[in-house]
């Protein structure tokens, strides 16, 4: 796939997610879409799981906004980096946040198939999100991953 098209799709997804527009995001996904967020320990496969994952994510981070600041492409892989801004809400992560908006560097790797996004690996520092949100990283990791992750 042409690198300009890959960037166009990634920027379209960033814009849709920044509007918290799940239907617009879903139009950019291949039917075999895989969304991985290692910081949360989650992977969503296929359109139904991705729709559910995005809906749940935006419920926890209702003001999510991402800005892509750079990219590099190789074959059908696109790597992007930028800044995500989001306010953790509720107690989904096992702790009550302070209500402040976090600002985090992000790295996102995309793969493509049939002129659609078929994979997204969304990387950020969970400890930094927790610190800015006023919650214990240990408590959040226990909620997300179980056991003792101190």
N, C-alpha and C positions, 0 to 999 in steps of 0.2 A: 504494500500500500504506500502511496505517496506520503511523504512526511508532512506536507502541508495539510492533507486531509486528516491525518492522525491528530495534528494540533487543532484543527477545526473541531473535530469530535470531542477532544479533551476540553477545549475551551467552552464548547456547548454544554458539556456535562457540568463543568464548574459553574457556569451561569445558572443552569437549572437547579443545581444543588444550593447555590447561594440564594435562590428564590424559594427554596424548599419545595420545589415543583416536582413531585414524584412522577406524575404522568409524562412530563417533558423529559425527565431523566430516563425513564423506561423506554422511550422511543429510540434512544441511542444505544440500547443494549442488545446484543446478540442473544438468541434464545438459550445459549449455553453459558451465559454470563456468570463469571465467578468473581465475587467481591470479597477480598480478604483484608481484614483490619487486625494485624498482629497485636497491636496494643490492647485491643479488646478481646483477643483470642477468638475472633469470629470469622467464619467463611459462609457466604451465601452462594448457593448454586442455582442457576436457572432464574427465570423471570419472577416467579411467585415468591421465592425466598428473597430475591433482591428487593422487590417491592416492599415486603414485610420489614426487611432490614433497614431500608431507607426511612420508612414511616416511623419505626421505633427510634432510629437515630435522631430524626428531626423532633420527635416528642421530647427527647432528652436534651437536645441542643436547638431550641426553637429559633435562635438568631444566627445559625451557622452561616458563615460566609467564607469563601476561599478565593484567593487571588493567586493565579499562576504567574510566576515571575521569570521562569526560564524553562528550557527543555532541550533534550537531546534525543535523536532518533537513530535506530539501527534496525534495518529490516522492518519487521512488523511490531517492533517494541518501541514505545515512547516513554521516556522518563521526564517527569515534570517536577519542579520544586516551586515552593511559594510559601504563603502564609495563610493559616486558617484562624478565624476568629469565631469563638463560640462560648456561650454561657451554659454551664452544666446546670440542669434543673432536676427537681424531684429526688427520689432516693433509689433510683434504679441501680446505682453503683454501690449501694451499701453505706452511704454517708450523705449527710445533708450539706450541699455546697453553700458557699458564701454569696452567690448571686453575681459575682464579678465576671466580666467577660475575659476569657483567656485568649491570648494571641500566641500561636505556636508555628514554628517552621514545620512544613510538611514535605514529604517526598512521595510521589505517586508514580507507579509504573503501570502502564497500560499495555494490553495486547489487543489485537483486532482480528476480526474474521467477517467476511462478507460485507465489508464497508460499515461495520458496527463495532462497538467496543465489546470485546469478549472476556476481558480480564482487567481488574483494577486491584492493585495492591497499595493500600493507603497506610503510610507509615508516619507516625509522630511519636513524641515522647510522652508516655502516659504519666510519668512522674511530674513532668512540667505542667501538664493539664491539671493534675491533682493539686500541685502546689499553688497554682494561680486560682484554683477553684476553692481552696481552703479545706480540702479533704485529705485524709490519710491515704497515701499510695498503698500502704499495706492493707488497709481495710478494703479499698477498691479492688486490689489484686485478689484478696481472699474471696470477694463476691464474684469476680469474673472467672477466676481459675480454680477456686476451692483450695482447701489445704492451707499450709503456711508458706507464704511467699515473702516473708520479712527479709 
